[in-house]
Amino acid sequence: MGKKKKEEPVAEEQDNVKDTPSTPQEPQNETSPSTGEKEADTPEWQLKYSELNDKYLRLYSDFDNFRKRTLKEKLDLSKFATEELIVKLLPVLDDFDRALKAFETVQGVDASLKDGTSLIFNKFIAILNQQGLEQMRVLGEPFDTDFHEAITNIPAPDPEQIGAVMDVVQKGYLLNGKVIRYAKVVVGS
């Protein structure tokens, strides 16, 4: 208690602290990479605003991408939702086709029976076409593994028919542009 503290050295230490900072500071001329403004001149609220605005824009962009992706998935789902049912109905369509061909070759069939079957077939095919079903046109076309399945090869009577589809064993179908059944064909060699 009898001794007094020297005030001068304490004051010198405080002056030294002000002149030499304990934590390194960034140079004041450096600019922020995101805004291009001087960070020293930018108030804290503007930095916070820029940060929050950037987060908002990213969140908005993510949500917009999510919305677009979900909408596309819903459209695809509705477009191809009937695919399984239509694939199961294709053998019935083939049977109708065979029945109509049989009516052409058989004698003594009542015309009204043939007309009634033809009418039912046309209504059936019209409903399937409304759902996006298309029959492949393959006869005479070049063989394409994206649409055709080769059953066998036969000698081509004409050199132009080499590699072309000569006969169709089973018709192929597309549903909204997607192959749901490949056409089984005979290829000229």
Helices and strands as residue ranges (DSSP letters): H 7-19, H 44-80, H 83-105, H 111-130, E 133-135, E 148-154, G 159-161, E 165-170, E 173-175, E 178-181, E 183-188
